[in-house]
Every structure is written in structure tokens, then in C-alpha cells.
Amino acid sequence: MTTVGQGVKEIRIRDATGAFRVIYVAKFSDAVYVLHCFQKKTEKTSKTDLDLAAKRYRDLLKELEK
């Protein structure tokens, strides 16, 4: 998911109740950071969901720089 940030990945889950996404980054040695998880309601991932994950990614980078 380069639209969110470098090294960001997505897990796609589908079951009888619907489709779900987990957006995460695991490129740092100390942890896997979940940026956003949600149930998909439409075919395309909404800009709101992508923007939220991108903001959390930027915030994470700032925090790790400290």
C-alpha cells in the first residue's frame, strides 16, 4: 500500500459477514504496527480510510524519530 506509506501492507479477510481490511507496517524491528482496520462496505477502499492510515503512519514515523 504505497499510497499510505513505504513498507505498508494490507491483509484482506473475507467471511460470511463481509470483507475486512487490516493496514499495517512491519518494517521496524521492535513491533508490527496496525495503522487501521475496518469492514469494507464498497468495492473501493474509501479515501477516508486511506487518509487515516496515512496520518497514523506519518505520526508513527515522527514518534520513532524521537
VENQUIJO-V14760 format. One record per backbone hydrogen bond with DSSP energy under -1.0 kcal/mol. NH is the residue of the N-H (numbers start at 1). CO is the residue of the C=O. Records with the same first field share a line. If there is no record, write none. Layout:
NH=CO ; CO
This chain:
4=1
5=1
8=5
9=24
11=22
13=20
15=18
18=15
20=13
21=38
22=11
23=36
24=9
25=33
33=25
35=23
36=23
38=21
40=19
50=46
51=47
52=48
53=49
54=50
55=51
56=52
57=53
58=54
59=55
60=56
61=57
62=58
63=59
64=60
65=61
